[in-house]
């Protein structure tokens, strides 16, 4: 379990959509990933397409960080790349700590669990 989970709601920009799929992959591999990898440790991500169901948000990136500092470094790294406001508009950031309420009150977490 990560210490911090962030749901980054983004919308693609016309510049990003104007790139071919191959150009998008290359841009991400050469312009975005190196900035993250050089400055951030202890962060994992997952990606969800939402444009099929939402006009306001086209994608959701779920970032799981080992601690708040790692998450902050991630955002700083992304802001220094074309990802932030050039390829994607960051619509909203929803940051939370899983089961914090239960943990803070010494309670069992009430969530579905695979057994």
C-alpha angles and dihedrals in degrees: 000000000000124000093227131026120191126192106204109196110201140174122211117243127224088251092059093044090050090064121086117245089256091051091049092052091047093047092051093046095047106029106031111025096052091055091051095043093048095051108026135065129174098032128119129182142204126192130216127188111220103164089102090067107023135049094190098054122030099182141016121210114198112205120191115194132187090226143356093263092057090051092049090051089051092055091046090051093048092049089059092058134069087254090083113073096334104065095014136022109223101225099179144344118217110188124183147156115237113248092349092150093055093043093048091053097039093247132140114259114254105215136113112275132189109239 
